[in-house]
Every structure is written in structure tokens, then in C-alpha cells.
Amino acid sequence: MAPLIQELIAAAGVAGRICVGLVFLAAAAQKFSHWRILPAVIANYRLLPHAFVAPASALLPPVELILAVMLLSGFAQGWTVLAAMALLALFAIAMAINLYRGRTMIDCGCGQSFLKQTLNWSLIARNAVLAALLLPSLGAAAVSMPILVAGCSAGLAFALLYLIANTISALPRPA
């Protein structure tokens, strides 16, 4: 593979890890700060037996935080990237099941408690895009400092764009 393409893939891998790491960090922080309502949000999906709701709500924020730290630290191994992709896919599947059931008016629990988002297909597409951003990381090799800086800058920009788009999509629509 040409060196330029290898460098672009490496930068894309860094950018994806930074972006998704920041998204998970923000989501974990929101879940930790609103831990009392998280069991109700999870239960509202009606996918888990009642006995599993409390353990799931206790485990989800630390798992998101651990994945965020691993992705942001640069020590993300293939299993970390795969675990993050699997968690994003799990969230998307849970949303898709509820959309197929016609349950669109429940809160997605995506982490922005001040702007509750109801389920819609764009949230599933968003999770697919976030997972796709991690794909270049699966073949990641060592990166040079300029590539690391470029990837971190791009990842931060992607994360900010994600937050802006997420906030805009959560705003109430005029009647």
C-alpha cells in the first residue's frame, strides 16, 4: 500500500478513536450524573427482564467510561475497538426493535438528558457512522507525531460536529 494511503488510514483511525472516545466519555458522564433515571430509561426499552435492568444500568456507565479511556489513551487494542463497535451496534439494535414495535416516543437515553431524544432511524444511522469511524483502527499501526496531531484534531472536530448535530436533532420541531 502506498505510504500516503497508510498515513491517511492511520490518521482516520486516530480520528475515529478520538471521536468515539469523546462520545462515550460524554455519554458516561451524563449517565453517572443522572444515575437515578437510567434504570427507567433502560426498562422503557422493554427488552430486558426486570431482574436485569438494575445490573445493566449499573454496568453501562463504567463500561462506556472504560471504553472512552481506552480509545482516548491510544492504547486501544483490537478488542477495545470491537467492544466499542459492538456496544454501538447493541444500542442501534435496541432502538431498531422498538421502532419496529412502533415505540417511537421513548427517550433514546443517548446521554443528553437536557434534550431528550425520541427514537428515530437517524439515531441508528448515527450509531452506524460512529462504528464505521472505528474501522480504520482495526488495522492500525504506529503513527508519527504529525499523523497523531492531525488525527486528534480531526477526531475532536468530528466529536464537536456530532454533539452539534445531536443537539440540533433533539430540538423540538415546530407543529
CNS distance restraints for C-alpha pairs under 8 A (distance, minus, plus):
assign (resid   1 and name CA) (resid   5 and name CA) 6.76 0.50 0.50
assign (resid   1 and name CA) (resid   6 and name CA) 6.65 0.50 0.50
assign (resid   2 and name CA) (resid   6 and name CA) 6.37 0.50 0.50
assign (resid   3 and name CA) (resid   7 and name CA) 6.15 0.50 0.50
assign (resid   4 and name CA) (resid   8 and name CA) 6.19 0.50 0.50
assign (resid   5 and name CA) (resid   9 and name CA) 6.14 0.50 0.50
assign (resid   6 and name CA) (resid  10 and name CA) 6.09 0.50 0.50
assign (resid   7 and name CA) (resid  11 and name CA) 6.06 0.50 0.50
assign (resid   7 and name CA) (resid 143 and name CA) 7.70 0.50 0.50
assign (resid   7 and name CA) (resid 147 and name CA) 6.86 0.50 0.50
assign (resid   8 and name CA) (resid  12 and name CA) 6.02 0.50 0.50
assign (resid   9 and name CA) (resid  13 and name CA) 6.06 0.50 0.50
assign (resid   9 and name CA) (resid 136 and name CA) 5.85 0.50 0.50
assign (resid   9 and name CA) (resid 140 and name CA) 7.72 0.50 0.50
assign (resid  10 and name CA) (resid  14 and name CA) 6.34 0.50 0.50
assign (resid  10 and name CA) (resid 136 and name CA) 7.01 0.50 0.50
assign (resid  10 and name CA) (resid 137 and name CA) 7.35 0.50 0.50
assign (resid  10 and name CA) (resid 140 and name CA) 5.92 0.50 0.50
assign (resid  10 and name CA) (resid 141 and name CA) 6.85 0.50 0.50
assign (resid  10 and name CA) (resid 142 and name CA) 7.95 0.50 0.50
assign (resid  10 and name CA) (resid 143 and name CA) 6.49 0.50 0.50
assign (resid  10 and name CA) (resid 147 and name CA) 7.18 0.50 0.50
assign (resid  10 and name CA) (resid 151 and name CA) 7.84 0.50 0.50
assign (resid  11 and name CA) (resid  15 and name CA) 6.07 0.50 0.50
assign (resid  11 and name CA) (resid 143 and name CA) 7.89 0.50 0.50
assign (resid  11 and name CA) (resid 147 and name CA) 5.44 0.50 0.50
assign (resid  11 and name CA) (resid 148 and name CA) 6.55 0.50 0.50
assign (resid  11 and name CA) (resid 150 and name CA) 6.51 0.50 0.50
assign (resid  11 and name CA) (resid 151 and name CA) 4.43 0.50 0.50
assign (resid  12 and name CA) (resid  16 and name CA) 5.98 0.50 0.50
assign (resid  12 and name CA) (resid 133 and name CA) 7.54 0.50 0.50
assign (resid  12 and name CA) (resid 136 and name CA) 6.15 0.50 0.50
assign (resid  12 and name CA) (resid 137 and name CA) 7.66 0.50 0.50
assign (resid  12 and name CA) (resid 151 and name CA) 6.20 0.50 0.50
assign (resid  13 and name CA) (resid  17 and name CA) 6.22 0.50 0.50
assign (resid  13 and name CA) (resid 133 and name CA) 7.38 0.50 0.50
assign (resid  13 and name CA) (resid 134 and name CA) 6.34 0.50 0.50
assign (resid  13 and name CA) (resid 135 and name CA) 7.20 0.50 0.50
assign (resid  13 and name CA) (resid 136 and name CA) 4.56 0.50 0.50
assign (resid  13 and name CA) (resid 137 and name CA) 4.22 0.50 0.50
assign (resid  13 and name CA) (resid 138 and name CA) 7.87 0.50 0.50
assign (resid  13 and name CA) (resid 140 and name CA) 6.52 0.50 0.50
assign (resid  13 and name CA) (resid 151 and name CA) 7.38 0.50 0.50
assign (resid  14 and name CA) (resid  18 and name CA) 6.13 0.50 0.50
assign (resid  14 and name CA) (resid 137 and name CA) 7.02 0.50 0.50
assign (resid  14 and name CA) (resid 148 and name CA) 6.68 0.50 0.50
assign (resid  14 and name CA) (resid 151 and name CA) 4.83 0.50 0.50
assign (resid  14 and name CA) (resid 152 and name CA) 6.21 0.50 0.50
assign (resid  14 and name CA) (resid 155 and name CA) 7.03 0.50 0.50
assign (resid  15 and name CA) (resid  19 and name CA) 6.02 0.50 0.50
assign (resid  15 and name CA) (resid 133 and name CA) 7.77 0.50 0.50
assign (resid  15 and name CA) (resid 150 and name CA) 7.96 0.50 0.50
assign (resid  15 and name CA) (resid 151 and name CA) 4.37 0.50 0.50
assign (resid  15 and name CA) (resid 152 and name CA) 5.49 0.50 0.50
assign (resid  15 and name CA) (resid 153 and name CA) 7.30 0.50 0.50
assign (resid  15 and name CA) (resid 154 and name CA) 5.33 0.50 0.50
assign (resid  15 and name CA) (resid 155 and name CA) 3.74 0.50 0.50
assign (resid  15 and name CA) (resid 156 and name CA) 7.42 0.50 0.50
assign (resid  15 and name CA) (resid 158 and name CA) 7.75 0.50 0.50
assign (resid  16 and name CA) (resid  20 and name CA) 6.02 0.50 0.50
assign (resid  16 and name CA) (resid 130 and name CA) 7.67 0.50 0.50
assign (resid  16 and name CA) (resid 133 and name CA) 4.58 0.50 0.50
assign (resid  16 and name CA) (resid 134 and name CA) 5.00 0.50 0.50
assign (resid  16 and name CA) (resid 135 and name CA) 7.98 0.50 0.50
assign (resid  16 and name CA) (resid 136 and name CA) 7.67 0.50 0.50
assign (resid  16 and name CA) (resid 137 and name CA) 7.39 0.50 0.50
assign (resid  16 and name CA) (resid 155 and name CA) 5.91 0.50 0.50
assign (resid  17 and name CA) (resid  21 and name CA) 5.65 0.50 0.50
assign (resid  17 and name CA) (resid  71 and name CA) 5.15 0.50 0.50
assign (resid  17 and name CA) (resid  72 and name CA) 6.39 0.50 0.50
assign (resid  17 and name CA) (resid  81 and name CA) 7.94 0.50 0.50
assign (resid  17 and name CA) (resid 133 and name CA) 7.59 0.50 0.50
assign (resid  17 and name CA) (resid 134 and name CA) 6.12 0.50 0.50
assign (resid  17 and name CA) (resid 137 and name CA) 7.24 0.50 0.50
assign (resid  17 and name CA) (resid 155 and name CA) 7.20 0.50 0.50
assign (resid  18 and name CA) (resid  22 and name CA) 6.05 0.50 0.50
assign (resid  18 and name CA) (resid  71 and name CA) 6.51 0.50 0.50
assign (resid  18 and name CA) (resid  72 and name CA) 5.42 0.50 0.50
assign (resid  18 and name CA) (resid 151 and name CA) 7.94 0.50 0.50
assign (resid  18 and name CA) (resid 152 and name CA) 6.20 0.50 0.50
assign (resid  18 and name CA) (resid 155 and name CA) 4.83 0.50 0.50
assign (resid  18 and name CA) (resid 156 and name CA) 6.51 0.50 0.50
assign (resid  18 and name CA) (resid 159 and name CA) 7.79 0.50 0.50
assign (resid  19 and name CA) (resid  23 and name CA) 6.28 0.50 0.50
assign (resid  19 and name CA) (resid 155 and name CA) 4.45 0.50 0.50
assign (resid  19 and name CA) (resid 156 and name CA) 5.89 0.50 0.50
assign (resid  19 and name CA) (resid 157 and name CA) 7.85 0.50 0.50
assign (resid  19 and name CA) (resid 158 and name CA) 5.81 0.50 0.50
assign (resid  19 and name CA) (resid 159 and name CA) 4.67 0.50 0.50
assign (resid  20 and name CA) (resid  24 and name CA) 6.10 0.50 0.50
assign (resid  20 and name CA) (resid  68 and name CA) 7.41 0.50 0.50
assign (resid  20 and name CA) (resid  71 and name CA) 7.53 0.50 0.50
assign (resid  20 and name CA) (resid 130 and name CA) 6.36 0.50 0.50
assign (resid  20 and name CA) (resid 133 and name CA) 7.76 0.50 0.50
assign (resid  20 and name CA) (resid 134 and name CA) 7.66 0.50 0.50
assign (resid  20 and name CA) (resid 159 and name CA) 7.27 0.50 0.50
assign (resid  21 and name CA) (resid  25 and name CA) 6.03 0.50 0.50
assign (resid  21 and name CA) (resid  67 and name CA) 6.94 0.50 0.50
assign (resid  21 and name CA) (resid  68 and name CA) 4.14 0.50 0.50
assign (resid  21 and name CA) (resid  69 and name CA) 6.90 0.50 0.50
assign (resid  21 and name CA) (resid  70 and name CA) 7.78 0.50 0.50
assign (resid  21 and name CA) (resid  71 and name CA) 5.15 0.50 0.50
assign (resid  21 and name CA) (resid  72 and name CA) 5.44 0.50 0.50
assign (resid  22 and name CA) (resid  26 and name CA) 6.11 0.50 0.50
assign (resid  22 and name CA) (resid  68 and name CA) 6.49 0.50 0.50
assign (resid  22 and name CA) (resid  72 and name CA) 7.43 0.50 0.50
assign (resid  22 and name CA) (resid 156 and name CA) 7.89 0.50 0.50
assign (resid  22 and name CA) (resid 159 and name CA) 6.49 0.50 0.50
assign (resid  23 and name CA) (resid  27 and name CA) 6.14 0.50 0.50
assign (resid  23 and name CA) (resid  68 and name CA) 7.79 0.50 0.50
assign (resid  23 and name CA) (resid 159 and name CA) 6.59 0.50 0.50
assign (resid  24 and name CA) (resid  28 and name CA) 5.94 0.50 0.50
assign (resid  24 and name CA) (resid  64 and name CA) 5.41 0.50 0.50
assign (resid  24 and name CA) (resid  65 and name CA) 6.54 0.50 0.50
assign (resid  24 and name CA) (resid  67 and name CA) 7.18 0.50 0.50
assign (resid  24 and name CA) (resid  68 and name CA) 5.29 0.50 0.50
assign (resid  25 and name CA) (resid  29 and name CA) 6.13 0.50 0.50
assign (resid  25 and name CA) (resid  64 and name CA) 6.79 0.50 0.50
assign (resid  25 and name CA) (resid  65 and name CA) 5.67 0.50 0.50
assign (resid  25 and name CA) (resid  68 and name CA) 5.26 0.50 0.50
assign (resid  25 and name CA) (resid  69 and name CA) 7.66 0.50 0.50
assign (resid  26 and name CA) (resid  30 and name CA) 6.23 0.50 0.50
assign (resid  26 and name CA) (resid 111 and name CA) 7.06 0.50 0.50
assign (resid  27 and name CA) (resid  31 and name CA) 6.16 0.50 0.50
assign (resid  27 and name CA) (resid  61 and name CA) 7.71 0.50 0.50
assign (resid  27 and name CA) (resid  64 and name CA) 7.33 0.50 0.50
assign (resid  27 and name CA) (resid 110 and name CA) 6.68 0.50 0.50
assign (resid  27 and name CA) (resid 111 and name CA) 4.43 0.50 0.50
assign (resid  27 and name CA) (resid 112 and name CA) 7.38 0.50 0.50
assign (resid  28 and name CA) (resid  32 and name CA) 6.02 0.50 0.50
assign (resid  28 and name CA) (resid  60 and name CA) 7.88 0.50 0.50
assign (resid  28 and name CA) (resid  61 and name CA) 4.72 0.50 0.50
assign (resid  28 and name CA) (resid  62 and name CA) 7.05 0.50 0.50
assign (resid  28 and name CA) (resid  64 and name CA) 5.53 0.50 0.50
assign (resid  28 and name CA) (resid  65 and name CA) 5.55 0.50 0.50
assign (resid  28 and name CA) (resid 111 and name CA) 7.32 0.50 0.50
assign (resid  29 and name CA) (resid  33 and name CA) 6.11 0.50 0.50
assign (resid  29 and name CA) (resid  61 and name CA) 7.60 0.50 0.50
assign (resid  29 and name CA) (resid  65 and name CA) 7.91 0.50 0.50
assign (resid  29 and name CA) (resid 111 and name CA) 8.00 0.50 0.50
assign (resid  30 and name CA) (resid  34 and name CA) 6.09 0.50 0.50
assign (resid  30 and name CA) (resid 111 and name CA) 5.26 0.50 0.50
assign (resid  30 and name CA) (resid 112 and name CA) 6.60 0.50 0.50
assign (resid  30 and name CA) (resid 113 and name CA) 7.09 0.50 0.50
assign (resid  31 and name CA) (resid  35 and name CA) 5.46 0.50 0.50
assign (resid  31 and name CA) (resid  38 and name CA) 6.67 0.50 0.50
assign (resid  31 and name CA) (resid  61 and name CA) 5.87 0.50 0.50
assign (resid  31 and name CA) (resid 111 and name CA) 6.29 0.50 0.50
assign (resid  32 and name CA) (resid  61 and name CA) 6.25 0.50 0.50
assign (resid  34 and name CA) (resid  38 and name CA) 6.67 0.50 0.50
assign (resid  34 and name CA) (resid 113 and name CA) 7.79 0.50 0.50
assign (resid  35 and name CA) (resid  39 and name CA) 7.69 0.50 0.50
assign (resid  35 and name CA) (resid  57 and name CA) 7.86 0.50 0.50
assign (resid  37 and name CA) (resid  41 and name CA) 6.40 0.50 0.50
assign (resid  38 and name CA) (resid  42 and name CA) 6.21 0.50 0.50
assign (resid  38 and name CA) (resid  57 and name CA) 5.96 0.50 0.50
assign (resid  38 and name CA) (resid 109 and name CA) 7.67 0.50 0.50
assign (resid  39 and name CA) (resid  43 and name CA) 5.94 0.50 0.50
assign (resid  39 and name CA) (resid  53 and name CA) 6.02 0.50 0.50
assign (resid  39 and name CA) (resid  54 and name CA) 5.98 0.50 0.50
assign (resid  39 and name CA) (resid  56 and name CA) 7.90 0.50 0.50
assign (resid  39 and name CA) (resid  57 and name CA) 5.34 0.50 0.50
assign (resid  40 and name CA) (resid  44 and name CA) 5.91 0.50 0.50
assign (resid  41 and name CA) (resid  45 and name CA) 7.02 0.50 0.50
assign (resid  41 and name CA) (resid 107 and name CA) 6.83 0.50 0.50
assign (resid  41 and name CA) (resid 108 and name CA) 7.62 0.50 0.50
assign (resid  41 and name CA) (resid 109 and name CA) 6.08 0.50 0.50
assign (resid  42 and name CA) (resid  46 and name CA) 7.61 0.50 0.50
assign (resid  42 and name CA) (resid  53 and name CA) 6.52 0.50 0.50
assign (resid  42 and name CA) (resid  56 and name CA) 7.91 0.50 0.50
assign (resid  42 and name CA) (resid  57 and name CA) 6.99 0.50 0.50
assign (resid  42 and name CA) (resid 109 and name CA) 7.67 0.50 0.50
assign (resid  43 and name CA) (resid  47 and name CA) 7.40 0.50 0.50
assign (resid  43 and name CA) (resid  48 and name CA) 7.00 0.50 0.50
assign (resid  43 and name CA) (resid  50 and name CA) 7.23 0.50 0.50
assign (resid  43 and name CA) (resid  53 and name CA) 6.07 0.50 0.50
assign (resid  44 and name CA) (resid 106 and name CA) 7.03 0.50 0.50
assign (resid  45 and name CA) (resid  94 and name CA) 7.21 0.50 0.50
assign (resid  45 and name CA) (resid  95 and name CA) 7.91 0.50 0.50
assign (resid  45 and name CA) (resid  98 and name CA) 6.80 0.50 0.50
assign (resid  45 and name CA) (resid 106 and name CA) 7.63 0.50 0.50
assign (resid  47 and name CA) (resid  94 and name CA) 7.45 0.50 0.50
assign (resid  48 and name CA) (resid  52 and name CA) 6.06 0.50 0.50
assign (resid  48 and name CA) (resid  53 and name CA) 6.35 0.50 0.50
assign (resid  49 and name CA) (resid  53 and name CA) 6.86 0.50 0.50
assign (resid  50 and name CA) (resid  54 and name CA) 7.88 0.50 0.50
assign (resid  51 and name CA) (resid  55 and name CA) 7.85 0.50 0.50
assign (resid  52 and name CA) (resid  56 and name CA) 6.04 0.50 0.50
assign (resid  53 and name CA) (resid  57 and name CA) 6.08 0.50 0.50
assign (resid  54 and name CA) (resid  58 and name CA) 6.12 0.50 0.50
assign (resid  55 and name CA) (resid  59 and name CA) 6.07 0.50 0.50
assign (resid  56 and name CA) (resid  60 and name CA) 5.91 0.50 0.50
assign (resid  57 and name CA) (resid  61 and name CA) 7.36 0.50 0.50
assign (resid  58 and name CA) (resid  62 and name CA) 7.70 0.50 0.50
assign (resid  59 and name CA) (resid  63 and name CA) 6.11 0.50 0.50
assign (resid  60 and name CA) (resid  64 and name CA) 6.14 0.50 0.50
assign (resid  61 and name CA) (resid  65 and name CA) 6.11 0.50 0.50
assign (resid  62 and name CA) (resid  66 and name CA) 6.01 0.50 0.50
assign (resid  63 and name CA) (resid  67 and name CA) 6.13 0.50 0.50
assign (resid  64 and name CA) (resid  68 and name CA) 6.02 0.50 0.50
assign (resid  65 and name CA) (resid  69 and name CA) 6.16 0.50 0.50
assign (resid  66 and name CA) (resid  70 and name CA) 6.13 0.50 0.50
assign (resid  67 and name CA) (resid  71 and name CA) 5.99 0.50 0.50
assign (resid  67 and name CA) (resid  80 and name CA) 6.61 0.50 0.50
assign (resid  67 and name CA) (resid  83 and name CA) 7.80 0.50 0.50
assign (resid  67 and name CA) (resid  84 and name CA) 6.52 0.50 0.50
assign (resid  68 and name CA) (resid  72 and name CA) 5.96 0.50 0.50
assign (resid  69 and name CA) (resid  73 and name CA) 5.76 0.50 0.50
assign (resid  70 and name CA) (resid  74 and name CA) 6.76 0.50 0.50
assign (resid  70 and name CA) (resid  75 and name CA) 5.86 0.50 0.50
assign (resid  70 and name CA) (resid  76 and name CA) 5.16 0.50 0.50
assign (resid  70 and name CA) (resid  80 and name CA) 6.97 0.50 0.50
assign (resid  71 and name CA) (resid  75 and name CA) 6.90 0.50 0.50
assign (resid  71 and name CA) (resid  76 and name CA) 5.12 0.50 0.50
assign (resid  71 and name CA) (resid  80 and name CA) 7.23 0.50 0.50
assign (resid  71 and name CA) (resid  81 and name CA) 7.43 0.50 0.50
assign (resid  72 and name CA) (resid  76 and name CA) 7.80 0.50 0.50
assign (resid  76 and name CA) (resid  80 and name CA) 5.51 0.50 0.50
assign (resid  76 and name CA) (resid  81 and name CA) 6.63 0.50 0.50
assign (resid  77 and name CA) (resid  81 and name CA) 6.62 0.50 0.50
assign (resid  78 and name CA) (resid  82 and name CA) 6.11 0.50 0.50
assign (resid  78 and name CA) (resid 137 and name CA) 7.60 0.50 0.50
assign (resid  78 and name CA) (resid 138 and name CA) 5.70 0.50 0.50
assign (resid  79 and name CA) (resid  83 and name CA) 5.90 0.50 0.50
assign (resid  80 and name CA) (resid  84 and name CA) 6.18 0.50 0.50
assign (resid  81 and name CA) (resid  85 and name CA) 6.17 0.50 0.50
assign (resid  81 and name CA) (resid 134 and name CA) 6.51 0.50 0.50
assign (resid  81 and name CA) (resid 137 and name CA) 7.08 0.50 0.50
assign (resid  81 and name CA) (resid 138 and name CA) 6.97 0.50 0.50
assign (resid  82 and name CA) (resid  86 and name CA) 5.99 0.50 0.50
assign (resid  83 and name CA) (resid  87 and name CA) 6.13 0.50 0.50
assign (resid  84 and name CA) (resid  88 and name CA) 6.27 0.50 0.50
assign (resid  84 and name CA) (resid 131 and name CA) 7.53 0.50 0.50
assign (resid  85 and name CA) (resid  89 and name CA) 6.13 0.50 0.50
assign (resid  85 and name CA) (resid 130 and name CA) 7.98 0.50 0.50
assign (resid  85 and name CA) (resid 131 and name CA) 4.95 0.50 0.50
assign (resid  85 and name CA) (resid 134 and name CA) 7.26 0.50 0.50
assign (resid  86 and name CA) (resid  90 and name CA) 6.00 0.50 0.50
assign (resid  87 and name CA) (resid  91 and name CA) 6.25 0.50 0.50
assign (resid  88 and name CA) (resid  92 and name CA) 6.24 0.50 0.50
assign (resid  88 and name CA) (resid 127 and name CA) 5.61 0.50 0.50
assign (resid  88 and name CA) (resid 128 and name CA) 7.39 0.50 0.50
assign (resid  88 and name CA) (resid 130 and name CA) 7.58 0.50 0.50
assign (resid  88 and name CA) (resid 131 and name CA) 6.45 0.50 0.50
assign (resid  89 and name CA) (resid  93 and name CA) 6.05 0.50 0.50
assign (resid  89 and name CA) (resid 127 and name CA) 6.92 0.50 0.50
assign (resid  89 and name CA) (resid 128 and name CA) 7.19 0.50 0.50
assign (resid  89 and name CA) (resid 131 and name CA) 7.60 0.50 0.50
assign (resid  90 and name CA) (resid  94 and name CA) 6.17 0.50 0.50
assign (resid  91 and name CA) (resid  95 and name CA) 6.27 0.50 0.50
assign (resid  91 and name CA) (resid 127 and name CA) 7.73 0.50 0.50
assign (resid  92 and name CA) (resid  96 and name CA) 6.04 0.50 0.50
assign (resid  92 and name CA) (resid 123 and name CA) 7.46 0.50 0.50
assign (resid  92 and name CA) (resid 124 and name CA) 4.90 0.50 0.50
assign (resid  92 and name CA) (resid 127 and name CA) 6.27 0.50 0.50
assign (resid  92 and name CA) (resid 128 and name CA) 7.72 0.50 0.50
assign (resid  93 and name CA) (resid  97 and name CA) 6.07 0.50 0.50
assign (resid  93 and name CA) (resid 124 and name CA) 7.89 0.50 0.50
assign (resid  94 and name CA) (resid  98 and name CA) 6.46 0.50 0.50
assign (resid  95 and name CA) (resid  99 and name CA) 6.14 0.50 0.50
assign (resid  95 and name CA) (resid 108 and name CA) 7.32 0.50 0.50
assign (resid  95 and name CA) (resid 119 and name CA) 6.46 0.50 0.50
assign (resid  95 and name CA) (resid 120 and name CA) 7.78 0.50 0.50
assign (resid  95 and name CA) (resid 124 and name CA) 6.96 0.50 0.50
assign (resid  96 and name CA) (resid 100 and name CA) 6.10 0.50 0.50
assign (resid  96 and name CA) (resid 121 and name CA) 7.50 0.50 0.50
assign (resid  96 and name CA) (resid 124 and name CA) 7.12 0.50 0.50
assign (resid  97 and name CA) (resid 101 and name CA) 6.25 0.50 0.50
assign (resid  98 and name CA) (resid 102 and name CA) 6.29 0.50 0.50
assign (resid  98 and name CA) (resid 103 and name CA) 5.13 0.50 0.50
assign (resid  98 and name CA) (resid 104 and name CA) 6.98 0.50 0.50
assign (resid  98 and name CA) (resid 119 and name CA) 7.96 0.50 0.50
assign (resid  99 and name CA) (resid 103 and name CA) 5.39 0.50 0.50
assign (resid  99 and name CA) (resid 104 and name CA) 5.69 0.50 0.50
assign (resid  99 and name CA) (resid 119 and name CA) 6.89 0.50 0.50
assign (resid  99 and name CA) (resid 120 and name CA) 7.02 0.50 0.50
assign (resid  99 and name CA) (resid 121 and name CA) 7.89 0.50 0.50
assign (resid 103 and name CA) (resid 119 and name CA) 7.70 0.50 0.50
assign (resid 104 and name CA) (resid 118 and name CA) 6.03 0.50 0.50
assign (resid 104 and name CA) (resid 119 and name CA) 4.89 0.50 0.50
assign (resid 104 and name CA) (resid 120 and name CA) 6.58 0.50 0.50
assign (resid 105 and name CA) (resid 118 and name CA) 5.16 0.50 0.50
assign (resid 105 and name CA) (resid 119 and name CA) 6.44 0.50 0.50
assign (resid 106 and name CA) (resid 117 and name CA) 7.86 0.50 0.50
assign (resid 106 and name CA) (resid 118 and name CA) 5.27 0.50 0.50
assign (resid 106 and name CA) (resid 119 and name CA) 6.32 0.50 0.50
assign (resid 107 and name CA) (resid 116 and name CA) 5.77 0.50 0.50
assign (resid 107 and name CA) (resid 117 and name CA) 5.33 0.50 0.50
assign (resid 107 and name CA) (resid 118 and name CA) 4.73 0.50 0.50
assign (resid 107 and name CA) (resid 119 and name CA) 6.59 0.50 0.50
assign (resid 108 and name CA) (resid 116 and name CA) 7.36 0.50 0.50
assign (resid 108 and name CA) (resid 117 and name CA) 5.71 0.50 0.50
assign (resid 108 and name CA) (resid 118 and name CA) 5.68 0.50 0.50
assign (resid 108 and name CA) (resid 119 and name CA) 5.60 0.50 0.50
assign (resid 109 and name CA) (resid 113 and name CA) 7.37 0.50 0.50
assign (resid 109 and name CA) (resid 116 and name CA) 7.45 0.50 0.50
assign (resid 109 and name CA) (resid 117 and name CA) 7.52 0.50 0.50
assign (resid 110 and name CA) (resid 117 and name CA) 7.60 0.50 0.50
assign (resid 112 and name CA) (resid 116 and name CA) 6.52 0.50 0.50
assign (resid 115 and name CA) (resid 167 and name CA) 7.14 0.50 0.50
assign (resid 115 and name CA) (resid 170 and name CA) 5.79 0.50 0.50
assign (resid 115 and name CA) (resid 171 and name CA) 6.94 0.50 0.50
assign (resid 116 and name CA) (resid 170 and name CA) 6.52 0.50 0.50
assign (resid 117 and name CA) (resid 169 and name CA) 7.86 0.50 0.50
assign (resid 117 and name CA) (resid 170 and name CA) 5.13 0.50 0.50
assign (resid 118 and name CA) (resid 170 and name CA) 7.90 0.50 0.50
assign (resid 119 and name CA) (resid 123 and name CA) 6.96 0.50 0.50
assign (resid 120 and name CA) (resid 124 and name CA) 7.26 0.50 0.50
assign (resid 121 and name CA) (resid 125 and name CA) 6.35 0.50 0.50
assign (resid 122 and name CA) (resid 126 and name CA) 5.99 0.50 0.50
assign (resid 123 and name CA) (resid 127 and name CA) 6.33 0.50 0.50
assign (resid 124 and name CA) (resid 128 and name CA) 6.33 0.50 0.50
assign (resid 125 and name CA) (resid 129 and name CA) 6.21 0.50 0.50
assign (resid 126 and name CA) (resid 130 and name CA) 6.23 0.50 0.50
assign (resid 127 and name CA) (resid 131 and name CA) 6.14 0.50 0.50
assign (resid 128 and name CA) (resid 132 and name CA) 6.05 0.50 0.50
assign (resid 129 and name CA) (resid 133 and name CA) 6.19 0.50 0.50
assign (resid 130 and name CA) (resid 134 and name CA) 6.93 0.50 0.50
assign (resid 131 and name CA) (resid 135 and name CA) 7.02 0.50 0.50
assign (resid 134 and name CA) (resid 138 and name CA) 7.24 0.50 0.50
assign (resid 135 and name CA) (resid 139 and name CA) 7.90 0.50 0.50
assign (resid 136 and name CA) (resid 140 and name CA) 6.56 0.50 0.50
assign (resid 143 and name CA) (resid 147 and name CA) 6.05 0.50 0.50
assign (resid 143 and name CA) (resid 148 and name CA) 6.18 0.50 0.50
assign (resid 144 and name CA) (resid 148 and name CA) 6.13 0.50 0.50
assign (resid 145 and name CA) (resid 149 and name CA) 6.10 0.50 0.50
assign (resid 146 and name CA) (resid 150 and name CA) 6.10 0.50 0.50
assign (resid 147 and name CA) (resid 151 and name CA) 5.90 0.50 0.50
assign (resid 148 and name CA) (resid 152 and name CA) 6.00 0.50 0.50
assign (resid 149 and name CA) (resid 153 and name CA) 6.06 0.50 0.50
assign (resid 150 and name CA) (resid 154 and name CA) 6.12 0.50 0.50
assign (resid 151 and name CA) (resid 155 and name CA) 5.96 0.50 0.50
assign (resid 152 and name CA) (resid 156 and name CA) 6.09 0.50 0.50
assign (resid 153 and name CA) (resid 157 and name CA) 6.20 0.50 0.50
assign (resid 154 and name CA) (resid 158 and name CA) 6.08 0.50 0.50
assign (resid 155 and name CA) (resid 159 and name CA) 6.11 0.50 0.50
assign (resid 156 and name CA) (resid 160 and name CA) 6.21 0.50 0.50
assign (resid 157 and name CA) (resid 161 and name CA) 6.17 0.50 0.50
assign (resid 158 and name CA) (resid 162 and name CA) 6.03 0.50 0.50
assign (resid 159 and name CA) (resid 163 and name CA) 6.22 0.50 0.50
assign (resid 160 and name CA) (resid 164 and name CA) 6.17 0.50 0.50
assign (resid 161 and name CA) (resid 165 and name CA) 6.00 0.50 0.50
assign (resid 162 and name CA) (resid 166 and name CA) 5.89 0.50 0.50
assign (resid 163 and name CA) (resid 167 and name CA) 6.00 0.50 0.50
assign (resid 164 and name CA) (resid 168 and name CA) 6.13 0.50 0.50
assign (resid 165 and name CA) (resid 169 and name CA) 6.03 0.50 0.50
assign (resid 166 and name CA) (resid 170 and name CA) 6.24 0.50 0.50
assign (resid 167 and name CA) (resid 171 and name CA) 6.50 0.50 0.50
